[in-house]
């Protein structure tokens, strides 16, 4: 039942010719072929790019652990680095923004006229 018979293909071709015309069908097939070639080239380019990215992602050097001891705050000999120039210490606690006077928009519109 699901087999495609030759007369099915003939009916399909006749319907396509009647719908689109004999001149448009070759142009449509040509543009479809170009589109498929472009898609194939782009997907091949993406696969090549992924391989290049994987090679570039490998580290070119190895990491070495820090030599010496790491001092923690509170231990003797620990010195805190000075803050950079222009750095301001954040203020402690929350400070509300300065209050602004209330302006009634309706009253302001009547005064503007």
Beta strands, then each sheet from edge to edge (+ up, - down):
end
